[in-house]
Amino acid sequence: MKKFQDVRKSLEKKYPNGVERQYPDGTPIPKELPAFYELGNSKQNCANCNYYVPGTKNCKLFGAKVKPNYWCKKWIAIKNQTT
């Protein structure tokens, strides 16, 4: 347990705002997006989520820019659309 605590303290010192997550192309993933934000599938993704704003590619729930082909556990189908 002590070793884990030492590693954690070291990482917190090196990355005081947390480790920056990135898309495969190296673009940073906005910190407002949850840890469970990841690559989606053809049935459930940001582009067909009720929280997605197509023109701005923003998520209304998290207030951040998202990629249409990604997904998170808060996904809700667009009203009047089946999955």
PyMOL Python script that loads the backbone (N, CA, C, O; Angstrom):
from pymol import cmd

cmd.read_pdbstr("""\
ATOM      1  N   MET A   1       0.825  -1.195   0.000  1.00  0.00           N
ATOM      2  CA  MET A   1       0.000   0.000   0.000  1.00  0.00           C
ATOM      3  C   MET A   1       0.867   1.255   0.000  1.00  0.00           C
ATOM      4  O   MET A   1       0.538   2.237  -0.665  1.00  0.00           O
ATOM      5  N   LYS A   2       1.967   1.227   0.739  1.00  0.00           N
ATOM      6  CA  LYS A   2       2.859   2.388   0.808  1.00  0.00           C
ATOM      7  C   LYS A   2       3.430   2.714  -0.562  1.00  0.00           C
ATOM      8  O   LYS A   2       3.530   3.882  -0.938  1.00  0.00           O
ATOM      9  N   LYS A   3       3.808   1.671  -1.314  1.00  0.00           N
ATOM     10  CA  LYS A   3       4.377   1.894  -2.640  1.00  0.00           C
ATOM     11  C   LYS A   3       3.349   2.595  -3.546  1.00  0.00           C
ATOM     12  O   LYS A   3       3.700   3.519  -4.279  1.00  0.00           O
ATOM     13  N   PHE A   4       2.098   2.163  -3.496  1.00  0.00           N
ATOM     14  CA  PHE A   4       1.042   2.787  -4.281  1.00  0.00           C
ATOM     15  C   PHE A   4       0.895   4.258  -3.900  1.00  0.00           C
ATOM     16  O   PHE A   4       0.773   5.112  -4.778  1.00  0.00           O
ATOM     17  N   GLN A   5       0.905   4.559  -2.628  1.00  0.00           N
ATOM     18  CA  GLN A   5       0.779   5.943  -2.159  1.00  0.00           C
ATOM     19  C   GLN A   5       1.942   6.797  -2.638  1.00  0.00           C
ATOM     20  O   GLN A   5       1.752   7.958  -3.001  1.00  0.00           O
ATOM     21  N   ASP A   6       3.151   6.229  -2.642  1.00  0.00           N
ATOM     22  CA  ASP A   6       4.326   6.964  -3.122  1.00  0.00           C
ATOM     23  C   ASP A   6       4.201   7.280  -4.613  1.00  0.00           C
ATOM     24  O   ASP A   6       4.508   8.391  -5.045  1.00  0.00           O
ATOM     25  N   VAL A   7       3.753   6.308  -5.387  1.00  0.00           N
ATOM     26  CA  VAL A   7       3.577   6.515  -6.827  1.00  0.00           C
ATOM     27  C   VAL A   7       2.501   7.573  -7.058  1.00  0.00           C
ATOM     28  O   VAL A   7       2.660   8.457  -7.899  1.00  0.00           O
ATOM     29  N   ARG A   8       1.418   7.475  -6.315  1.00  0.00           N
ATOM     30  CA  ARG A   8       0.335   8.446  -6.459  1.00  0.00           C
ATOM     31  C   ARG A   8       0.811   9.861  -6.143  1.00  0.00           C
ATOM     32  O   ARG A   8       0.509  10.793  -6.888  1.00  0.00           O
ATOM     33  N   LYS A   9       1.539  10.030  -5.063  1.00  0.00           N
ATOM     34  CA  LYS A   9       2.058  11.351  -4.692  1.00  0.00           C
ATOM     35  C   LYS A   9       2.999  11.886  -5.761  1.00  0.00           C
ATOM     36  O   LYS A   9       2.973  13.075  -6.080  1.00  0.00           O
ATOM     37  N   SER A  10       3.819  11.018  -6.308  1.00  0.00           N
ATOM     38  CA  SER A  10       4.757  11.407  -7.356  1.00  0.00           C
ATOM     39  C   SER A  10       4.006  11.897  -8.599  1.00  0.00           C
ATOM     40  O   SER A  10       4.367  12.917  -9.188  1.00  0.00           O
ATOM     41  N   LEU A  11       2.962  11.166  -8.991  1.00  0.00           N
ATOM     42  CA  LEU A  11       2.171  11.560 -10.157  1.00  0.00           C
ATOM     43  C   LEU A  11       1.414  12.856  -9.900  1.00  0.00           C
ATOM     44  O   LEU A  11       1.324  13.707 -10.785  1.00  0.00           O
ATOM     45  N   GLU A  12       0.870  13.013  -8.696  1.00  0.00           N
ATOM     46  CA  GLU A  12       0.150  14.247  -8.366  1.00  0.00           C
ATOM     47  C   GLU A  12       1.086  15.453  -8.397  1.00  0.00           C
ATOM     48  O   GLU A  12       0.680  16.550  -8.780  1.00  0.00           O
ATOM     49  N   LYS A  13       2.326  15.246  -7.997  1.00  0.00           N
ATOM     50  CA  LYS A  13       3.304  16.335  -8.022  1.00  0.00           C
ATOM     51  C   LYS A  13       3.677  16.681  -9.467  1.00  0.00           C
ATOM     52  O   LYS A  13       3.783  17.853  -9.827  1.00  0.00           O
ATOM     53  N   LYS A  14       3.872  15.648 -10.283  1.00  0.00           N
ATOM     54  CA  LYS A  14       4.264  15.848 -11.674  1.00  0.00           C
ATOM     55  C   LYS A  14       3.110  16.395 -12.508  1.00  0.00           C
ATOM     56  O   LYS A  14       3.322  17.220 -13.397  1.00  0.00           O
ATOM     57  N   TYR A  15       1.886  15.938 -12.226  1.00  0.00           N
ATOM     58  CA  TYR A  15       0.693  16.353 -12.968  1.00  0.00           C
ATOM     59  C   TYR A  15      -0.358  16.873 -11.976  1.00  0.00           C
ATOM     60  O   TYR A  15      -1.310  16.160 -11.660  1.00  0.00           O
ATOM     61  N   PRO A  16      -0.195  18.097 -11.488  1.00  0.00           N
ATOM     62  CA  PRO A  16      -1.118  18.602 -10.467  1.00  0.00           C
ATOM     63  C   PRO A  16      -2.570  18.689 -10.925  1.00  0.00           C
ATOM     64  O   PRO A  16      -3.474  18.631 -10.091  1.00  0.00           O
ATOM     65  N   ASN A  17      -2.816  18.823 -12.202  1.00  0.00           N
ATOM     66  CA  ASN A  17      -4.186  18.895 -12.719  1.00  0.00           C
ATOM     67  C   ASN A  17      -4.648  17.571 -13.308  1.00  0.00           C
ATOM     68  O   ASN A  17      -5.648  17.523 -14.026  1.00  0.00           O
ATOM     69  N   GLY A  18      -3.935  16.512 -13.013  1.00  0.00           N
ATOM     70  CA  GLY A  18      -4.275  15.199 -13.556  1.00  0.00           C
ATOM     71  C   GLY A  18      -3.558  14.931 -14.860  1.00  0.00           C
ATOM     72  O   GLY A  18      -3.043  15.851 -15.496  1.00  0.00           O
ATOM     73  N   VAL A  19      -3.525  13.693 -15.250  1.00  0.00           N
ATOM     74  CA  VAL A  19      -2.885  13.299 -16.504  1.00  0.00           C
ATOM     75  C   VAL A  19      -3.813  13.694 -17.647  1.00  0.00           C
ATOM     76  O   VAL A  19      -5.006  13.392 -17.626  1.00  0.00           O
ATOM     77  N   GLU A  20      -3.259  14.362 -18.630  1.00  0.00           N
ATOM     78  CA  GLU A  20      -4.052  14.802 -19.773  1.00  0.00           C
ATOM     79  C   GLU A  20      -4.344  13.632 -20.691  1.00  0.00           C
ATOM     80  O   GLU A  20      -3.434  12.947 -21.158  1.00  0.00           O
ATOM     81  N   ARG A  21      -5.625  13.413 -20.942  1.00  0.00           N
ATOM     82  CA  ARG A  21      -6.022  12.362 -21.882  1.00  0.00           C
ATOM     83  C   ARG A  21      -5.977  12.934 -23.288  1.00  0.00           C
ATOM     84  O   ARG A  21      -6.153  14.136 -23.486  1.00  0.00           O
ATOM     85  N   GLN A  22      -5.742  12.070 -24.258  1.00  0.00           N
ATOM     86  CA  GLN A  22      -5.621  12.514 -25.643  1.00  0.00           C
ATOM     87  C   GLN A  22      -6.344  11.554 -26.572  1.00  0.00           C
ATOM     88  O   GLN A  22      -6.469  10.360 -26.300  1.00  0.00           O
ATOM     89  N   TYR A  23      -6.819  12.119 -27.683  1.00  0.00           N
ATOM     90  CA  TYR A  23      -7.342  11.294 -28.766  1.00  0.00           C
ATOM     91  C   TYR A  23      -6.153  10.624 -29.444  1.00  0.00           C
ATOM     92  O   TYR A  23      -5.016  11.048 -29.237  1.00  0.00           O
ATOM     93  N   PRO A  24      -6.387   9.586 -30.251  1.00  0.00           N
ATOM     94  CA  PRO A  24      -5.279   8.914 -30.943  1.00  0.00           C
ATOM     95  C   PRO A  24      -4.402   9.852 -31.773  1.00  0.00           C
ATOM     96  O   PRO A  24      -3.218   9.576 -31.966  1.00  0.00           O
ATOM     97  N   ASP A  25      -4.970  10.963 -32.269  1.00  0.00           N
ATOM     98  CA  ASP A  25      -4.174  11.892 -33.079  1.00  0.00           C
ATOM     99  C   ASP A  25      -3.370  12.884 -32.219  1.00  0.00           C
ATOM    100  O   ASP A  25      -2.684  13.754 -32.754  1.00  0.00           O
ATOM    101  N   GLY A  26      -3.456  12.749 -30.895  1.00  0.00           N
ATOM    102  CA  GLY A  26      -2.689  13.613 -29.995  1.00  0.00           C
ATOM    103  C   GLY A  26      -3.434  14.841 -29.505  1.00  0.00           C
ATOM    104  O   GLY A  26      -2.933  15.559 -28.640  1.00  0.00           O
ATOM    105  N   THR A  27      -4.620  15.098 -30.041  1.00  0.00           N
ATOM    106  CA  THR A  27      -5.440  16.229 -29.602  1.00  0.00           C
ATOM    107  C   THR A  27      -5.913  15.972 -28.173  1.00  0.00           C
ATOM    108  O   THR A  27      -6.385  14.875 -27.875  1.00  0.00           O
ATOM    109  N   PRO A  28      -5.797  16.953 -27.290  1.00  0.00           N
ATOM    110  CA  PRO A  28      -6.258  16.741 -25.912  1.00  0.00           C
ATOM    111  C   PRO A  28      -7.770  16.526 -25.822  1.00  0.00           C
ATOM    112  O   PRO A  28      -8.540  17.168 -26.537  1.00  0.00           O
ATOM    113  N   ILE A  29      -8.179  15.631 -24.952  1.00  0.00           N
ATOM    114  CA  ILE A  29      -9.592  15.422 -24.657  1.00  0.00           C
ATOM    115  C   ILE A  29      -9.952  16.427 -23.563  1.00  0.00           C
ATOM    116  O   ILE A  29      -9.271  16.484 -22.539  1.00  0.00           O
ATOM    117  N   PRO A  30     -11.005  17.220 -23.759  1.00  0.00           N
ATOM    118  CA  PRO A  30     -11.365  18.219 -22.750  1.00  0.00           C
ATOM    119  C   PRO A  30     -11.529  17.605 -21.359  1.00  0.00           C
ATOM    120  O   PRO A  30     -12.115  16.532 -21.213  1.00  0.00           O
ATOM    121  N   LYS A  31     -11.015  18.284 -20.354  1.00  0.00           N
ATOM    122  CA  LYS A  31     -11.066  17.796 -18.982  1.00  0.00           C
ATOM    123  C   LYS A  31     -12.490  17.690 -18.443  1.00  0.00           C
ATOM    124  O   LYS A  31     -12.735  16.954 -17.487  1.00  0.00           O
ATOM    125  N   GLU A  32     -13.431  18.418 -19.046  1.00  0.00           N
ATOM    126  CA  GLU A  32     -14.829  18.370 -18.600  1.00  0.00           C
ATOM    127  C   GLU A  32     -15.489  17.030 -18.909  1.00  0.00           C
ATOM    128  O   GLU A  32     -16.487  16.668 -18.286  1.00  0.00           O
ATOM    129  N   LEU A  33     -14.935  16.297 -19.867  1.00  0.00           N
ATOM    130  CA  LEU A  33     -15.528  15.020 -20.268  1.00  0.00           C
ATOM    131  C   LEU A  33     -15.162  13.934 -19.263  1.00  0.00           C
ATOM    132  O   LEU A  33     -14.051  13.928 -18.731  1.00  0.00           O
ATOM    133  N   PRO A  34     -16.088  13.020 -19.001  1.00  0.00           N
ATOM    134  CA  PRO A  34     -15.865  11.990 -17.979  1.00  0.00           C
ATOM    135  C   PRO A  34     -14.819  10.955 -18.382  1.00  0.00           C
ATOM    136  O   PRO A  34     -14.482  10.811 -19.557  1.00  0.00           O
ATOM    137  N   ALA A  35     -14.325  10.252 -17.395  1.00  0.00           N
ATOM    138  CA  ALA A  35     -13.331   9.203 -17.640  1.00  0.00           C
ATOM    139  C   ALA A  35     -13.892   8.115 -18.544  1.00  0.00           C
ATOM    140  O   ALA A  35     -13.138   7.450 -19.254  1.00  0.00           O
ATOM    141  N   PHE A  36     -15.209   7.927 -18.526  1.00  0.00           N
ATOM    142  CA  PHE A  36     -15.827   6.885 -19.339  1.00  0.00           C
ATOM    143  C   PHE A  36     -16.175   7.350 -20.749  1.00  0.00           C
ATOM    144  O   PHE A  36     -16.949   6.682 -21.435  1.00  0.00           O
ATOM    145  N   TYR A  37     -15.629   8.470 -21.197  1.00  0.00           N
ATOM    146  CA  TYR A  37     -15.777   8.949 -22.580  1.00  0.00           C
ATOM    147  C   TYR A  37     -14.774   8.189 -23.431  1.00  0.00           C
ATOM    148  O   TYR A  37     -13.572   8.238 -23.173  1.00  0.00           O
ATOM    149  N   GLU A  38     -15.267   7.486 -24.445  1.00  0.00           N
ATOM    150  CA  GLU A  38     -14.396   6.642 -25.266  1.00  0.00           C
ATOM    151  C   GLU A  38     -14.975   6.470 -26.663  1.00  0.00           C
ATOM    152  O   GLU A  38     -16.058   6.976 -26.958  1.00  0.00           O
ATOM    153  N   LEU A  39     -14.261   5.765 -27.513  1.00  0.00           N
ATOM    154  CA  LEU A  39     -14.712   5.511 -28.874  1.00  0.00           C
ATOM    155  C   LEU A  39     -16.049   4.770 -28.830  1.00  0.00           C
ATOM    156  O   LEU A  39     -16.192   3.777 -28.117  1.00  0.00           O
ATOM    157  N   GLY A  40     -17.020   5.258 -29.591  1.00  0.00           N
ATOM    158  CA  GLY A  40     -18.349   4.662 -29.596  1.00  0.00           C
ATOM    159  C   GLY A  40     -18.493   3.558 -30.623  1.00  0.00           C
ATOM    160  O   GLY A  40     -17.509   3.022 -31.133  1.00  0.00           O
ATOM    161  N   ASN A  41     -19.732   3.231 -30.913  1.00  0.00           N
ATOM    162  CA  ASN A  41     -20.009   2.228 -31.938  1.00  0.00           C
ATOM    163  C   ASN A  41     -21.075   2.787 -32.877  1.00  0.00           C
ATOM    164  O   ASN A  41     -21.506   3.928 -32.708  1.00  0.00           O
ATOM    165  N   SER A  42     -21.500   2.010 -33.852  1.00  0.00           N
ATOM    166  CA  SER A  42     -22.439   2.529 -34.851  1.00  0.00           C
ATOM    167  C   SER A  42     -23.837   2.791 -34.290  1.00  0.00           C
ATOM    168  O   SER A  42     -24.595   3.570 -34.869  1.00  0.00           O
ATOM    169  N   LYS A  43     -24.184   2.157 -33.181  1.00  0.00           N
ATOM    170  CA  LYS A  43     -25.519   2.348 -32.606  1.00  0.00           C
ATOM    171  C   LYS A  43     -25.554   3.429 -31.536  1.00  0.00           C
ATOM    172  O   LYS A  43     -26.561   4.125 -31.404  1.00  0.00           O
ATOM    173  N   GLN A  44     -24.497   3.584 -30.783  1.00  0.00           N
ATOM    174  CA  GLN A  44     -24.456   4.580 -29.717  1.00  0.00           C
ATOM    175  C   GLN A  44     -23.175   5.391 -29.825  1.00  0.00           C
ATOM    176  O   GLN A  44     -22.075   4.878 -29.621  1.00  0.00           O
ATOM    177  N   ASN A  45     -23.339   6.665 -30.148  1.00  0.00           N
ATOM    178  CA  ASN A  45     -22.194   7.565 -30.229  1.00  0.00           C
ATOM    179  C   ASN A  45     -22.695   8.993 -30.025  1.00  0.00           C
ATOM    180  O   ASN A  45     -23.903   9.231 -30.007  1.00  0.00           O
ATOM    181  N   CYS A  46     -21.794   9.921 -29.876  1.00  0.00           N
ATOM    182  CA  CYS A  46     -22.179  11.311 -29.621  1.00  0.00           C
ATOM    183  C   CYS A  46     -23.097  11.854 -30.711  1.00  0.00           C
ATOM    184  O   CYS A  46     -24.033  12.595 -30.412  1.00  0.00           O
ATOM    185  N   ALA A  47     -22.846  11.501 -31.961  1.00  0.00           N
ATOM    186  CA  ALA A  47     -23.627  12.041 -33.074  1.00  0.00           C
ATOM    187  C   ALA A  47     -25.107  11.687 -32.988  1.00  0.00           C
ATOM    188  O   ALA A  47     -25.942  12.415 -33.525  1.00  0.00           O
ATOM    189  N   ASN A  48     -25.450  10.579 -32.320  1.00  0.00           N
ATOM    190  CA  ASN A  48     -26.867  10.235 -32.200  1.00  0.00           C
ATOM    191  C   ASN A  48     -27.331  10.263 -30.740  1.00  0.00           C
ATOM    192  O   ASN A  48     -28.242   9.534 -30.346  1.00  0.00           O
ATOM    193  N   CYS A  49     -26.686  11.115 -29.956  1.00  0.00           N
ATOM    194  CA  CYS A  49     -27.048  11.302 -28.547  1.00  0.00           C
ATOM    195  C   CYS A  49     -27.892  12.565 -28.386  1.00  0.00           C
ATOM    196  O   CYS A  49     -27.681  13.553 -29.089  1.00  0.00           O
ATOM    197  N   ASN A  50     -28.824  12.529 -27.483  1.00  0.00           N
ATOM    198  CA  ASN A  50     -29.707  13.665 -27.227  1.00  0.00           C
ATOM    199  C   ASN A  50     -28.945  14.905 -26.751  1.00  0.00           C
ATOM    200  O   ASN A  50     -29.422  16.023 -26.943  1.00  0.00           O
ATOM    201  N   TYR A  51     -27.777  14.732 -26.137  1.00  0.00           N
ATOM    202  CA  TYR A  51     -27.001  15.862 -25.611  1.00  0.00           C
ATOM    203  C   TYR A  51     -26.090  16.522 -26.653  1.00  0.00           C
ATOM    204  O   TYR A  51     -25.504  17.569 -26.380  1.00  0.00           O
ATOM    205  N   TYR A  52     -25.969  15.932 -27.818  1.00  0.00           N
ATOM    206  CA  TYR A  52     -25.046  16.415 -28.853  1.00  0.00           C
ATOM    207  C   TYR A  52     -25.631  17.586 -29.635  1.00  0.00           C
ATOM    208  O   TYR A  52     -26.800  17.566 -30.020  1.00  0.00           O
ATOM    209  N   VAL A  53     -24.808  18.604 -29.864  1.00  0.00           N
ATOM    210  CA  VAL A  53     -25.204  19.763 -30.670  1.00  0.00           C
ATOM    211  C   VAL A  53     -24.406  19.693 -31.969  1.00  0.00           C
ATOM    212  O   VAL A  53     -23.222  20.031 -31.972  1.00  0.00           O
ATOM    213  N   PRO A  54     -25.021  19.262 -33.077  1.00  0.00           N
ATOM    214  CA  PRO A  54     -24.293  19.035 -34.325  1.00  0.00           C
ATOM    215  C   PRO A  54     -23.484  20.226 -34.844  1.00  0.00           C
ATOM    216  O   PRO A  54     -22.331  20.050 -35.237  1.00  0.00           O
ATOM    217  N   GLY A  55     -24.044  21.399 -34.855  1.00  0.00           N
ATOM    218  CA  GLY A  55     -23.345  22.560 -35.414  1.00  0.00           C
ATOM    219  C   GLY A  55     -22.042  22.896 -34.713  1.00  0.00           C
ATOM    220  O   GLY A  55     -21.062  23.281 -35.351  1.00  0.00           O
ATOM    221  N   THR A  56     -22.036  22.749 -33.396  1.00  0.00           N
ATOM    222  CA  THR A  56     -20.839  23.104 -32.613  1.00  0.00           C
ATOM    223  C   THR A  56     -20.039  21.892 -32.162  1.00  0.00           C
ATOM    224  O   THR A  56     -18.917  22.025 -31.673  1.00  0.00           O
ATOM    225  N   LYS A  57     -20.627  20.698 -32.329  1.00  0.00           N
ATOM    226  CA  LYS A  57     -20.028  19.441 -31.851  1.00  0.00           C
ATOM    227  C   LYS A  57     -19.787  19.477 -30.341  1.00  0.00           C
ATOM    228  O   LYS A  57     -18.822  18.901 -29.838  1.00  0.00           O
ATOM    229  N   ASN A  58     -20.680  20.163 -29.633  1.00  0.00           N
ATOM    230  CA  ASN A  58     -20.590  20.248 -28.174  1.00  0.00           C
ATOM    231  C   ASN A  58     -21.563  19.283 -27.523  1.00  0.00           C
ATOM    232  O   ASN A  58     -22.584  18.910 -28.100  1.00  0.00           O
ATOM    233  N   CYS A  59     -21.220  18.891 -26.314  1.00  0.00           N
ATOM    234  CA  CYS A  59     -22.092  18.083 -25.486  1.00  0.00           C
ATOM    235  C   CYS A  59     -22.790  19.024 -24.505  1.00  0.00           C
ATOM    236  O   CYS A  59     -22.131  19.723 -23.735  1.00  0.00           O
ATOM    237  N   LYS A  60     -24.130  19.041 -24.534  1.00  0.00           N
ATOM    238  CA  LYS A  60     -24.890  19.910 -23.631  1.00  0.00           C
ATOM    239  C   LYS A  60     -24.748  19.478 -22.179  1.00  0.00           C
ATOM    240  O   LYS A  60     -24.832  20.317 -21.282  1.00  0.00           O
ATOM    241  N   LEU A  61     -24.537  18.203 -21.928  1.00  0.00           N
ATOM    242  CA  LEU A  61     -24.435  17.697 -20.563  1.00  0.00           C
ATOM    243  C   LEU A  61     -23.126  18.108 -19.887  1.00  0.00           C
ATOM    244  O   LEU A  61     -23.124  18.534 -18.732  1.00  0.00           O
ATOM    245  N   PHE A  62     -22.013  17.977 -20.617  1.00  0.00           N
ATOM    246  CA  PHE A  62     -20.708  18.264 -20.037  1.00  0.00           C
ATOM    247  C   PHE A  62     -20.133  19.616 -20.441  1.00  0.00           C
ATOM    248  O   PHE A  62     -19.112  20.040 -19.898  1.00  0.00           O
ATOM    249  N   GLY A  63     -20.771  20.295 -21.382  1.00  0.00           N
ATOM    250  CA  GLY A  63     -20.302  21.613 -21.789  1.00  0.00           C
ATOM    251  C   GLY A  63     -18.921  21.587 -22.419  1.00  0.00           C
ATOM    252  O   GLY A  63     -18.084  22.443 -22.132  1.00  0.00           O
ATOM    253  N   ALA A  64     -18.683  20.605 -23.276  1.00  0.00           N
ATOM    254  CA  ALA A  64     -17.372  20.475 -23.913  1.00  0.00           C
ATOM    255  C   ALA A  64     -17.534  19.967 -25.339  1.00  0.00           C
ATOM    256  O   ALA A  64     -18.539  19.345 -25.682  1.00  0.00           O
ATOM    257  N   LYS A  65     -16.533  20.241 -26.157  1.00  0.00           N
ATOM    258  CA  LYS A  65     -16.511  19.761 -27.541  1.00  0.00           C
ATOM    259  C   LYS A  65     -16.212  18.265 -27.524  1.00  0.00           C
ATOM    260  O   LYS A  65     -15.320  17.801 -26.813  1.00  0.00           O
ATOM    261  N   VAL A  66     -16.981  17.516 -28.326  1.00  0.00           N
ATOM    262  CA  VAL A  66     -16.800  16.064 -28.419  1.00  0.00           C
ATOM    263  C   VAL A  66     -16.612  15.647 -29.868  1.00  0.00           C
ATOM    264  O   VAL A  66     -16.848  16.429 -30.789  1.00  0.00           O
ATOM    265  N   LYS A  67     -16.188  14.420 -30.055  1.00  0.00           N
ATOM    266  CA  LYS A  67     -16.070  13.854 -31.399  1.00  0.00           C
ATOM    267  C   LYS A  67     -17.333  13.029 -31.654  1.00  0.00           C
ATOM    268  O   LYS A  67     -17.744  12.245 -30.799  1.00  0.00           O
ATOM    269  N   PRO A  68     -17.948  13.204 -32.828  1.00  0.00           N
ATOM    270  CA  PRO A  68     -19.213  12.524 -33.120  1.00  0.00           C
ATOM    271  C   PRO A  68     -19.162  11.006 -32.985  1.00  0.00           C
ATOM    272  O   PRO A  68     -20.174  10.388 -32.654  1.00  0.00           O
ATOM    273  N   ASN A  69     -18.008  10.393 -33.233  1.00  0.00           N
ATOM    274  CA  ASN A  69     -17.909   8.931 -33.185  1.00  0.00           C
ATOM    275  C   ASN A  69     -17.521   8.395 -31.805  1.00  0.00           C
ATOM    276  O   ASN A  69     -17.281   7.197 -31.655  1.00  0.00           O
ATOM    277  N   TYR A  70     -17.458   9.268 -30.799  1.00  0.00           N
ATOM    278  CA  TYR A  70     -17.163   8.834 -29.428  1.00  0.00           C
ATOM    279  C   TYR A  70     -18.460   8.650 -28.655  1.00  0.00           C
ATOM    280  O   TYR A  70     -19.538   8.893 -29.196  1.00  0.00           O
ATOM    281  N   TRP A  71     -18.372   8.224 -27.395  1.00  0.00           N
ATOM    282  CA  TRP A  71     -19.526   7.821 -26.605  1.00  0.00           C
ATOM    283  C   TRP A  71     -19.194   7.932 -25.124  1.00  0.00           C
ATOM    284  O   TRP A  71     -18.023   7.905 -24.747  1.00  0.00           O
ATOM    285  N   CYS A  72     -20.215   8.057 -24.284  1.00  0.00           N
ATOM    286  CA  CYS A  72     -20.032   7.935 -22.834  1.00  0.00           C
ATOM    287  C   CYS A  72     -21.252   7.254 -22.231  1.00  0.00           C
ATOM    288  O   CYS A  72     -22.264   7.071 -22.908  1.00  0.00           O
ATOM    289  N   LYS A  73     -21.158   6.880 -20.958  1.00  0.00           N
ATOM    290  CA  LYS A  73     -22.227   6.138 -20.292  1.00  0.00           C
ATOM    291  C   LYS A  73     -23.497   6.958 -20.093  1.00  0.00           C
ATOM    292  O   LYS A  73     -24.539   6.401 -19.747  1.00  0.00           O
ATOM    293  N   LYS A  74     -23.430   8.246 -20.300  1.00  0.00           N
ATOM    294  CA  LYS A  74     -24.615   9.101 -20.163  1.00  0.00           C
ATOM    295  C   LYS A  74     -25.406   9.205 -21.467  1.00  0.00           C
ATOM    296  O   LYS A  74     -26.366   9.970 -21.549  1.00  0.00           O
ATOM    297  N   TRP A  75     -25.005   8.435 -22.491  1.00  0.00           N
ATOM    298  CA  TRP A  75     -25.652   8.474 -23.793  1.00  0.00           C
ATOM    299  C   TRP A  75     -27.147   8.235 -23.660  1.00  0.00           C
ATOM    300  O   TRP A  75     -27.587   7.317 -22.967  1.00  0.00           O
ATOM    301  N   ILE A  76     -27.929   9.086 -24.343  1.00  0.00           N
ATOM    302  CA  ILE A  76     -29.389   8.933 -24.428  1.00  0.00           C
ATOM    303  C   ILE A  76     -29.763   9.144 -25.896  1.00  0.00           C
ATOM    304  O   ILE A  76     -29.320  10.102 -26.530  1.00  0.00           O
ATOM    305  N   ALA A  77     -30.572   8.247 -26.417  1.00  0.00           N
ATOM    306  CA  ALA A  77     -30.993   8.352 -27.816  1.00  0.00           C
ATOM    307  C   ALA A  77     -31.710   9.680 -28.065  1.00  0.00           C
ATOM    308  O   ALA A  77     -32.412  10.194 -27.194  1.00  0.00           O
ATOM    309  N   ILE A  78     -31.525  10.215 -29.246  1.00  0.00           N
ATOM    310  CA  ILE A  78     -32.239  11.413 -29.653  1.00  0.00           C
ATOM    311  C   ILE A  78     -33.724  11.069 -29.640  1.00  0.00           C
ATOM    312  O   ILE A  78     -34.127  10.010 -30.122  1.00  0.00           O
ATOM    313  N   LYS A  79     -34.519  11.950 -29.099  1.00  0.00           N
ATOM    314  CA  LYS A  79     -35.956  11.686 -29.024  1.00  0.00           C
ATOM    315  C   LYS A  79     -36.519  11.389 -30.412  1.00  0.00           C
ATOM    316  O   LYS A  79     -36.146  12.018 -31.403  1.00  0.00           O
ATOM    317  N   ASN A  80     -37.422  10.417 -30.456  1.00  0.00           N
ATOM    318  CA  ASN A  80     -38.050   9.970 -31.701  1.00  0.00           C
ATOM    319  C   ASN A  80     -37.082   9.247 -32.626  1.00  0.00           C
ATOM    320  O   ASN A  80     -37.302   9.186 -33.836  1.00  0.00           O
ATOM    321  N   GLN A  81     -36.001   8.693 -32.053  1.00  0.00           N
ATOM    322  CA  GLN A  81     -35.034   7.932 -32.854  1.00  0.00           C
ATOM    323  C   GLN A  81     -34.825   6.603 -32.169  1.00  0.00           C
ATOM    324  O   GLN A  81     -34.707   6.561 -30.945  1.00  0.00           O
ATOM    325  N   THR A  82     -34.774   5.521 -32.912  1.00  0.00           N
ATOM    326  CA  THR A  82     -34.519   4.213 -32.352  1.00  0.00           C
ATOM    327  C   THR A  82     -33.075   3.854 -32.579  1.00  0.00           C
ATOM    328  O   THR A  82     -32.439   4.365 -33.502  1.00  0.00           O
ATOM    329  N   THR A  83     -32.547   2.973 -31.741  1.00  0.00           N
ATOM    330  CA  THR A  83     -31.141   2.579 -31.858  1.00  0.00           C
ATOM    331  C   THR A  83     -30.954   1.315 -32.630  1.00  0.00           C
ATOM    332  O   THR A  83     -29.823   0.862 -32.809  1.00  0.00           O
TER     333      THR A  83
END
""", "prot")
cmd.dss("prot")
cmd.show_as("cartoon", "prot")
cmd.util.cbc("prot")
cmd.orient("prot")
